[in-house]
Amino acid sequence: MRTYDICCYNSPLGGITLACDEKGLLGLWFDGQKYFGGKLLKEGEAGQRKPEGERPPALEQAVRWLDIYFSGREPDFMPPLHLEGSDFQIAVWQMLLEIPYGKTTTYKQLADKIAEQKGLKTMSAQAVGGAVGRNPISVIVPCHRVLGSDGSLTGYAGGTEKKSSLLTLEKAVFCKH
């Protein structure tokens, strides 16, 4: 049985649970969000809650990243990440990491980029949306920066109110429909 460490973070948008293993951050979920805990909690793996001062480096760095982010500044480092998913999901999540702070993209733009990388004519924006929605490391892997083709705040596992708040915090330019 694999073990991992967890901690809680009180953000201005509500509670957040973080999880890591020896390789890096496995998850960051707003309390009650869709897909909360992902596969981690469903597989019966053992998570140990770590208090401040006893957290592994990946959790300490993620908490420091969140402190900077929620203060309204762009963090200048990335905590170690351990993304687990299908090859397609990981490819999509890596693309999310390329979206600059305060900028947005669309599901269609991501789908077009993946199609181009794979030498395909097209890629389903819905398939990309499914991968974006299952991003296990919210906020740090910025799935909130992906909008509908019309600029709408479609889908966010943590809720569209949180998506709007995160984009507002970043002073991102986006359209509400």
GROMACS elastic network, one bead per residue, 0.5 to 0.9 nm:
[ bonds ]
;  ai    aj funct       b0    kb
    1    44     6  0.82281   500
    1    45     6  0.60206   500
    1    46     6  0.73717   500
    2    21     6  0.87174   500
    2    45     6  0.57215   500
    2    46     6  0.67410   500
    2    47     6  0.88231   500
    3    21     6  0.71079   500
    3    45     6  0.59368   500
    3    47     6  0.57455   500
    3    48     6  0.76035   500
    4    19     6  0.66114   500
    4    20     6  0.55751   500
    4    22     6  0.77340   500
    4    26     6  0.87303   500
    4    40     6  0.89727   500
    4    45     6  0.77742   500
    4    46     6  0.64648   500
    4    48     6  0.63684   500
    4    49     6  0.89106   500
    5    18     6  0.82478   500
    5    19     6  0.55499   500
    5    20     6  0.53929   500
    5    21     6  0.63153   500
    5    22     6  0.89372   500
    5    46     6  0.84369   500
    5    47     6  0.53503   500
    5    49     6  0.59262   500
    5    50     6  0.64416   500
    5    55     6  0.76981   500
    5    56     6  0.76859   500
    5    59     6  0.81629   500
    6    17     6  0.69235   500
    6    18     6  0.54160   500
    6    20     6  0.65057   500
    6    21     6  0.89939   500
    6    47     6  0.62059   500
    6    48     6  0.58195   500
    6    50     6  0.60009   500
    6    51     6  0.89970   500
    6    55     6  0.83258   500
    6    59     6  0.77671   500
    7    16     6  0.84334   500
    7    17     6  0.58963   500
    7    18     6  0.54044   500
    7    19     6  0.66988   500
    7    48     6  0.83445   500
    7    49     6  0.54846   500
    7    50     6  0.55402   500
    7    51     6  0.69217   500
    7    52     6  0.83509   500
    7    55     6  0.78584   500
    7    59     6  0.74213   500
    8    15     6  0.69014   500
    8    16     6  0.56419   500
    8    18     6  0.62215   500
    8    19     6  0.89923   500
    8    49     6  0.82621   500
    8    50     6  0.86725   500
    8    51     6  0.87632   500
    9    14     6  0.84759   500
    9    15     6  0.58208   500
    9    17     6  0.62920   500
    9    18     6  0.75787   500
    9    63     6  0.72142   500
    9    66     6  0.85925   500
   10    13     6  0.79988   500
   10    14     6  0.60020   500
   10    16     6  0.62320   500
   10    17     6  0.88996   500
   11    14     6  0.51493   500
   11    15     6  0.58639   500
   11    16     6  0.68323   500
   11    66     6  0.80625   500
   11    67     6  0.83920   500
   11    70     6  0.72431   500
   12    15     6  0.82388   500
   12    70     6  0.73149   500
   13    16     6  0.87389   500
   13    30     6  0.83407   500
   13   162     6  0.67658   500
   13   165     6  0.79377   500
   13   166     6  0.87895   500
   14    30     6  0.69020   500
   14    31     6  0.71384   500
   15    29     6  0.85186   500
   15    30     6  0.58814   500
   15    31     6  0.54038   500
   15    32     6  0.89540   500
   16    28     6  0.66724   500
   16    29     6  0.54774   500
   16    31     6  0.55203   500
   17    27     6  0.77944   500
   17    28     6  0.56984   500
   17    29     6  0.53751   500
   17    30     6  0.64632   500
   17    31     6  0.67275   500
   17    36     6  0.89302   500
   17    37     6  0.83987   500
   18    25     6  0.74787   500
   18    26     6  0.76643   500
   18    27     6  0.55025   500
   18    29     6  0.66150   500
   18    59     6  0.71573   500
   18    62     6  0.81646   500
   18    63     6  0.86665   500
   18   137     6  0.84083   500
   19    24     6  0.86864   500
   19    25     6  0.59772   500
   19    26     6  0.54207   500
   19    27     6  0.50618   500
   19    28     6  0.66078   500
   19    29     6  0.89716   500
   19    37     6  0.85920   500
   19    40     6  0.88922   500
   19    47     6  0.79796   500
   19    58     6  0.89238   500
   19    59     6  0.73078   500
   20    23     6  0.74936   500
   20    24     6  0.53886   500
   20    27     6  0.68244   500
   20    56     6  0.81259   500
   20    58     6  0.65946   500
   20    59     6  0.66023   500
   20    81     6  0.83845   500
   20    82     6  0.77983   500
   21    24     6  0.55672   500
   21    25     6  0.66361   500
   21    26     6  0.68038   500
   21    56     6  0.85697   500
   21    58     6  0.81390   500
   21    82     6  0.79419   500
   22    25     6  0.85666   500
   22    56     6  0.81482   500
   22    58     6  0.81412   500
   22    82     6  0.89960   500
   23    26     6  0.85608   500
   23    58     6  0.81484   500
   23    80     6  0.72884   500
   23    81     6  0.72935   500
   23    82     6  0.59544   500
   24    57     6  0.84102   500
   24    58     6  0.53400   500
   24    59     6  0.80764   500
   24    79     6  0.75658   500
   24    83     6  0.84377   500
   25    28     6  0.78465   500
   25    58     6  0.58217   500
   25    59     6  0.68403   500
   25    62     6  0.75972   500
   25    79     6  0.73412   500
   25    80     6  0.60500   500
   25    82     6  0.53526   500
   25    83     6  0.77085   500
   25   137     6  0.77798   500
   26    40     6  0.85761   500
   26    81     6  0.65387   500
   26    82     6  0.51893   500
   26    83     6  0.61008   500
   26    84     6  0.73038   500
   26   136     6  0.69932   500
   26   137     6  0.68643   500
   27    37     6  0.71001   500
   27    38     6  0.79938   500
   27    40     6  0.86514   500
   27    81     6  0.86936   500
   27    82     6  0.84029   500
   27    83     6  0.82120   500
   27   135     6  0.85583   500
   27   138     6  0.75635   500
   28    36     6  0.87227   500
   28    37     6  0.81430   500
   28   136     6  0.62568   500
   28   138     6  0.54475   500
   28   139     6  0.77164   500
   28   140     6  0.80695   500
   29    32     6  0.80305   500
   29    33     6  0.65958   500
   29    34     6  0.87667   500
   29    35     6  0.84365   500
   29    36     6  0.59186   500
   29    37     6  0.68724   500
   29   136     6  0.70965   500
   29   137     6  0.67283   500
   29   138     6  0.60597   500
   29   139     6  0.87142   500
   29   157     6  0.88443   500
   29   158     6  0.76849   500
   30    33     6  0.54698   500
   30    34     6  0.88599   500
   30    36     6  0.75051   500
   30   138     6  0.78597   500
   30   157     6  0.86685   500
   30   158     6  0.60278   500
   31    36     6  0.72376   500
   31   158     6  0.81615   500
   32    35     6  0.85764   500
   32    36     6  0.63524   500
   32   158     6  0.75934   500
   33    36     6  0.52886   500
   33    37     6  0.89243   500
   33   156     6  0.88284   500
   33   157     6  0.55137   500
   33   159     6  0.72184   500
   34    37     6  0.89111   500
   34    38     6  0.88714   500
   34   133     6  0.86287   500
   34   134     6  0.85638   500
   34   156     6  0.84393   500
   34   158     6  0.64361   500
   34   159     6  0.83567   500
   35    38     6  0.51755   500
   35    39     6  0.84605   500
   35   133     6  0.85795   500
   35   134     6  0.68428   500
   35   135     6  0.89992   500
   35   136     6  0.81144   500
   35   157     6  0.71059   500
   36    39     6  0.89015   500
   36    41     6  0.84538   500
   36   136     6  0.82877   500
   36   157     6  0.85295   500
   36   158     6  0.89886   500
   37    40     6  0.56886   500
   37    41     6  0.54085   500
   37    42     6  0.77164   500
   37   136     6  0.76720   500
   38    41     6  0.65237   500
   38    42     6  0.71242   500
   38   134     6  0.78837   500
   38   135     6  0.89739   500
   38   136     6  0.66021   500
   39    42     6  0.50980   500
   39    43     6  0.60079   500
   39    44     6  0.89757   500
   40    43     6  0.56726   500
   40    44     6  0.72592   500
   40    45     6  0.64233   500
   40    46     6  0.87982   500
   40    47     6  0.87427   500
   41    44     6  0.57885   500
   41    45     6  0.64516   500
   41    46     6  0.82637   500
   41    47     6  0.83049   500
   42    45     6  0.77281   500
   44    47     6  0.89857   500
   49    55     6  0.87374   500
   50    53     6  0.82392   500
   50    54     6  0.59180   500
   50    55     6  0.53674   500
   50    56     6  0.83148   500
   51    54     6  0.56726   500
   51    55     6  0.63919   500
   52    55     6  0.59926   500
   52    60     6  0.81268   500
   53    56     6  0.87108   500
   53    60     6  0.84507   500
   55    58     6  0.79770   500
   55    59     6  0.59577   500
   55    60     6  0.60758   500
   56    59     6  0.55959   500
   56    60     6  0.63740   500
   56    61     6  0.87768   500
   57    61     6  0.59587   500
   57    62     6  0.84174   500
   57    79     6  0.85926   500
   57    80     6  0.86981   500
   58    61     6  0.52540   500
   58    62     6  0.61184   500
   58    63     6  0.86519   500
   58    79     6  0.60486   500
   58    80     6  0.58651   500
   58    81     6  0.78762   500
   59    62     6  0.50152   500
   59    63     6  0.60960   500
   59    64     6  0.85347   500
   59    79     6  0.81157   500
   60    63     6  0.52050   500
   60    64     6  0.62042   500
   60    65     6  0.85914   500
   60    79     6  0.86212   500
   61    64     6  0.50201   500
   61    65     6  0.60301   500
   61    66     6  0.85887   500
   61    77     6  0.89258   500
   61    78     6  0.79852   500
   61    79     6  0.53067   500
   61    80     6  0.79833   500
   62    66     6  0.61751   500
   62    67     6  0.86149   500
   62    78     6  0.79585   500
   62    79     6  0.55018   500
   62    80     6  0.82301   500
   62   140     6  0.82984   500
   63    66     6  0.50704   500
   63    67     6  0.61707   500
   63    68     6  0.87402   500
   64    67     6  0.50337   500
   64    68     6  0.63656   500
   64    69     6  0.85961   500
   64    75     6  0.88660   500
   64    79     6  0.89074   500
   65    68     6  0.53059   500
   65    69     6  0.61006   500
   65    70     6  0.86274   500
   65    74     6  0.88199   500
   65    75     6  0.59304   500
   65    76     6  0.84747   500
   65    77     6  0.75214   500
   65    78     6  0.74136   500
   65    79     6  0.73104   500
   65   140     6  0.81513   500
   66    70     6  0.58876   500
   66    71     6  0.83177   500
   66    75     6  0.81886   500
   66   139     6  0.85005   500
   66   140     6  0.80628   500
   67    70     6  0.54496   500
   67    71     6  0.62145   500
   67    75     6  0.89462   500
   68    71     6  0.51847   500
   68    72     6  0.69205   500
   68    73     6  0.57559   500
   68    74     6  0.68796   500
   68    75     6  0.58227   500
   69    72     6  0.54756   500
   69    73     6  0.52418   500
   69    74     6  0.57048   500
   69    75     6  0.59780   500
   69   169     6  0.85611   500
   69   170     6  0.86016   500
   70    73     6  0.71818   500
   70    74     6  0.89807   500
   70   166     6  0.87597   500
   70   169     6  0.75838   500
   71    74     6  0.88171   500
   71   169     6  0.87006   500
   72   169     6  0.59350   500
   72   170     6  0.67059   500
   72   171     6  0.89434   500
   73   169     6  0.87123   500
   73   170     6  0.78076   500
   74   101     6  0.67745   500
   74   102     6  0.88728   500
   74   170     6  0.79695   500
   75    78     6  0.75867   500
   78    81     6  0.80412   500
   78   140     6  0.80028   500
   79   140     6  0.86510   500
   81   137     6  0.85192   500
   83    90     6  0.67303   500
   83    93     6  0.81759   500
   83   135     6  0.87353   500
   83   136     6  0.76164   500
   83   137     6  0.80220   500
   84    87     6  0.89532   500
   84    89     6  0.85053   500
   84    90     6  0.71451   500
   84   136     6  0.82072   500
   85    88     6  0.79116   500
   85    89     6  0.57551   500
   85    90     6  0.59515   500
   85   135     6  0.88890   500
   85   136     6  0.89716   500
   86    89     6  0.51115   500
   86    90     6  0.61699   500
   86    91     6  0.85400   500
   87    90     6  0.52151   500
   87    91     6  0.61382   500
   87    92     6  0.87116   500
   88    91     6  0.51027   500
   88    92     6  0.63106   500
   88    93     6  0.86714   500
   88   128     6  0.86103   500
   88   131     6  0.76384   500
   89    92     6  0.51268   500
   89    93     6  0.61194   500
   89    94     6  0.85610   500
   89   128     6  0.80436   500
   89   130     6  0.85685   500
   89   131     6  0.50552   500
   89   132     6  0.75783   500
   89   134     6  0.80941   500
   89   135     6  0.78800   500
   90    94     6  0.60223   500
   90    95     6  0.85704   500
   90   131     6  0.82794   500
   90   135     6  0.87523   500
   91    94     6  0.51710   500
   91    95     6  0.64141   500
   91    96     6  0.88669   500
   91   114     6  0.81334   500
   92    95     6  0.50920   500
   92    96     6  0.64217   500
   92    97     6  0.89721   500
   92   110     6  0.77002   500
   92   111     6  0.87880   500
   92   114     6  0.78396   500
   92   128     6  0.68427   500
   92   131     6  0.65815   500
   92   132     6  0.68215   500
   92   135     6  0.88863   500
   93    97     6  0.65800   500
   93   131     6  0.76132   500
   93   132     6  0.68263   500
   93   135     6  0.66582   500
   93   141     6  0.68443   500
   93   142     6  0.85295   500
   93   143     6  0.79959   500
   94    97     6  0.52067   500
   94    98     6  0.69096   500
   94   141     6  0.81029   500
   95    98     6  0.51874   500
   95    99     6  0.70397   500
   95   110     6  0.75289   500
   95   113     6  0.89009   500
   95   114     6  0.87923   500
   96    99     6  0.54750   500
   96   100     6  0.88657   500
   96   110     6  0.86159   500
   96   132     6  0.81572   500
   96   141     6  0.61057   500
   96   142     6  0.57720   500
   96   143     6  0.61790   500
   96   145     6  0.79982   500
   96   146     6  0.81976   500
   97   100     6  0.77704   500
   97   140     6  0.80416   500
   97   141     6  0.55386   500
   97   142     6  0.64409   500
   97   143     6  0.86168   500
   98   142     6  0.89209   500
   99   102     6  0.85537   500
   99   103     6  0.65791   500
   99   104     6  0.68473   500
   99   105     6  0.73871   500
   99   142     6  0.74120   500
   99   145     6  0.73138   500
   99   146     6  0.88093   500
  100   103     6  0.54447   500
  100   104     6  0.77402   500
  100   142     6  0.89726   500
  100   145     6  0.88055   500
  101   104     6  0.83550   500
  101   142     6  0.84931   500
  101   145     6  0.84551   500
  101   170     6  0.66774   500
  101   172     6  0.79202   500
  102   145     6  0.79495   500
  102   167     6  0.68362   500
  102   168     6  0.86098   500
  102   169     6  0.85046   500
  102   171     6  0.58402   500
  102   173     6  0.72661   500
  103   145     6  0.67336   500
  103   167     6  0.85098   500
  103   170     6  0.83361   500
  103   171     6  0.87015   500
  103   172     6  0.55625   500
  103   173     6  0.68581   500
  103   174     6  0.84490   500
  104   144     6  0.83830   500
  104   146     6  0.57466   500
  104   147     6  0.69300   500
  104   167     6  0.86526   500
  104   172     6  0.71755   500
  104   173     6  0.74968   500
  104   174     6  0.72338   500
  105   108     6  0.83882   500
  105   109     6  0.64783   500
  105   110     6  0.73750   500
  105   145     6  0.63655   500
  105   146     6  0.50370   500
  105   147     6  0.61158   500
  105   148     6  0.84741   500
  105   149     6  0.86165   500
  105   151     6  0.87253   500
  106   109     6  0.51242   500
  106   110     6  0.63858   500
  106   111     6  0.85971   500
  106   125     6  0.88678   500
  106   145     6  0.81430   500
  106   146     6  0.50131   500
  106   148     6  0.54799   500
  106   149     6  0.55833   500
  106   150     6  0.85378   500
  106   151     6  0.75591   500
  107   110     6  0.51737   500
  107   111     6  0.61223   500
  107   112     6  0.86340   500
  107   124     6  0.89842   500
  107   125     6  0.53904   500
  107   126     6  0.76741   500
  107   128     6  0.64034   500
  107   129     6  0.61377   500
  107   132     6  0.85476   500
  107   146     6  0.61993   500
  107   147     6  0.64267   500
  107   148     6  0.62099   500
  107   149     6  0.69334   500
  108   112     6  0.60561   500
  108   113     6  0.85281   500
  108   123     6  0.84575   500
  108   124     6  0.78619   500
  108   125     6  0.50575   500
  108   126     6  0.85442   500
  108   128     6  0.81582   500
  108   129     6  0.89482   500
  108   148     6  0.78101   500
  108   149     6  0.65111   500
  109   112     6  0.50999   500
  109   113     6  0.62025   500
  109   114     6  0.87140   500
  109   125     6  0.82474   500
  109   149     6  0.83158   500
  110   113     6  0.50618   500
  110   114     6  0.62426   500
  110   115     6  0.86013   500
  110   123     6  0.89598   500
  110   125     6  0.75484   500
  110   128     6  0.71467   500
  110   146     6  0.86635   500
  111   114     6  0.51728   500
  111   115     6  0.61125   500
  111   116     6  0.85783   500
  111   122     6  0.74526   500
  111   123     6  0.51676   500
  111   124     6  0.61678   500
  111   125     6  0.52069   500
  111   126     6  0.85891   500
  111   127     6  0.81865   500
  111   128     6  0.60530   500
  111   129     6  0.88360   500
  112   115     6  0.50626   500
  112   116     6  0.61485   500
  112   117     6  0.86719   500
  112   120     6  0.89785   500
  112   121     6  0.84630   500
  112   122     6  0.64809   500
  112   123     6  0.62950   500
  112   124     6  0.85349   500
  112   125     6  0.81797   500
  113   116     6  0.51102   500
  113   117     6  0.62498   500
  113   118     6  0.87019   500
  113   123     6  0.86470   500
  114   117     6  0.50380   500
  114   118     6  0.61531   500
  114   119     6  0.84446   500
  114   120     6  0.82547   500
  114   122     6  0.85722   500
  114   123     6  0.69397   500
  114   128     6  0.88559   500
  115   118     6  0.51886   500
  115   119     6  0.59151   500
  115   121     6  0.62343   500
  115   122     6  0.53684   500
  115   123     6  0.51934   500
  115   124     6  0.87897   500
  116   119     6  0.50759   500
  116   120     6  0.60323   500
  116   121     6  0.73549   500
  116   122     6  0.79963   500
  116   123     6  0.88225   500
  117   120     6  0.77348   500
  118   121     6  0.89914   500
  119   122     6  0.88712   500
  120   123     6  0.71380   500
  123   126     6  0.87153   500
  123   127     6  0.77487   500
  123   128     6  0.80386   500
  124   127     6  0.51938   500
  124   128     6  0.65121   500
  124   129     6  0.86011   500
  125   128     6  0.50009   500
  125   129     6  0.60128   500
  125   130     6  0.86122   500
  126   130     6  0.61428   500
  126   131     6  0.87037   500
  127   130     6  0.50688   500
  127   131     6  0.64750   500
  127   132     6  0.86786   500
  128   131     6  0.51742   500
  128   132     6  0.61106   500
  128   133     6  0.85341   500
  129   133     6  0.59793   500
  129   134     6  0.86274   500
  129   146     6  0.88929   500
  129   155     6  0.84265   500
  130   133     6  0.51503   500
  130   134     6  0.64297   500
  130   135     6  0.89671   500
  131   134     6  0.52132   500
  131   135     6  0.64905   500
  132   135     6  0.53256   500
  132   143     6  0.59955   500
  132   146     6  0.82677   500
  132   156     6  0.86105   500
  133   136     6  0.85704   500
  133   143     6  0.74930   500
  133   155     6  0.73732   500
  133   156     6  0.63744   500
  133   157     6  0.59603   500
  134   137     6  0.88995   500
  134   157     6  0.76446   500
  135   138     6  0.64216   500
  135   141     6  0.74562   500
  135   142     6  0.88576   500
  135   143     6  0.70732   500
  135   157     6  0.86677   500
  136   141     6  0.83217   500
  137   140     6  0.61733   500
  137   141     6  0.55748   500
  137   142     6  0.82162   500
  137   143     6  0.87656   500
  138   141     6  0.55892   500
  138   142     6  0.63076   500
  138   143     6  0.65937   500
  138   144     6  0.78070   500
  138   157     6  0.85881   500
  138   158     6  0.82822   500
  139   143     6  0.69028   500
  139   144     6  0.69229   500
  139   166     6  0.79637   500
  140   143     6  0.85056   500
  141   144     6  0.85844   500
  142   145     6  0.57640   500
  142   146     6  0.80025   500
  143   146     6  0.57393   500
  143   156     6  0.77023   500
  143   163     6  0.87457   500
  144   147     6  0.77843   500
  144   153     6  0.86074   500
  144   155     6  0.88473   500
  144   156     6  0.66921   500
  144   160     6  0.87135   500
  144   162     6  0.84537   500
  144   163     6  0.52356   500
  144   164     6  0.80599   500
  144   166     6  0.71220   500
  144   167     6  0.71992   500
  145   163     6  0.79449   500
  145   166     6  0.86078   500
  145   167     6  0.70071   500
  145   172     6  0.85369   500
  146   151     6  0.89364   500
  146   153     6  0.80057   500
  146   154     6  0.84047   500
  147   150     6  0.77332   500
  147   151     6  0.54582   500
  147   152     6  0.56829   500
  147   153     6  0.53968   500
  147   154     6  0.60935   500
  147   155     6  0.82932   500
  147   174     6  0.82834   500
  148   151     6  0.51666   500
  148   153     6  0.63626   500
  148   154     6  0.56172   500
  148   155     6  0.86101   500
  149   152     6  0.72049   500
  150   175     6  0.79723   500
  150   177     6  0.79779   500
  151   154     6  0.85150   500
  151   174     6  0.62234   500
  151   175     6  0.50453   500
  151   176     6  0.66753   500
  151   177     6  0.72807   500
  152   174     6  0.79460   500
  152   175     6  0.61700   500
  152   176     6  0.53762   500
  152   177     6  0.52824   500
  153   156     6  0.79690   500
  153   160     6  0.63129   500
  153   161     6  0.89694   500
  153   163     6  0.73492   500
  153   164     6  0.73076   500
  153   174     6  0.86605   500
  153   175     6  0.80575   500
  153   176     6  0.66379   500
  153   177     6  0.76133   500
  154   160     6  0.71675   500
  155   158     6  0.86948   500
  155   159     6  0.71011   500
  155   160     6  0.63435   500
  155   163     6  0.86236   500
  156   159     6  0.50527   500
  156   160     6  0.55455   500
  156   161     6  0.88167   500
  156   162     6  0.80632   500
  156   163     6  0.64587   500
  157   160     6  0.80246   500
  157   163     6  0.89844   500
  158   161     6  0.81398   500
  158   162     6  0.62667   500
  158   163     6  0.73407   500
  159   162     6  0.55476   500
  159   163     6  0.65078   500
  159   164     6  0.88910   500
  160   164     6  0.60487   500
  160   165     6  0.84780   500
  161   164     6  0.51492   500
  161   165     6  0.61931   500
  161   166     6  0.86806   500
  162   166     6  0.60657   500
  162   167     6  0.85607   500
  163   166     6  0.52203   500
  163   167     6  0.62784   500
  163   168     6  0.85706   500
  164   167     6  0.52185   500
  164   168     6  0.60585   500
  164   169     6  0.85587   500
  164   176     6  0.88300   500
  165   169     6  0.60489   500
  165   170     6  0.86421   500
  166   169     6  0.50420   500
  166   170     6  0.63647   500
  166   171     6  0.86377   500
  166   172     6  0.87651   500
  167   170     6  0.50733   500
  167   171     6  0.61236   500
  167   172     6  0.52228   500
  167   173     6  0.79196   500
  167   174     6  0.80258   500
  168   172     6  0.60470   500
  168   173     6  0.83631   500
  169   172     6  0.77111   500
  170   173     6  0.89589   500
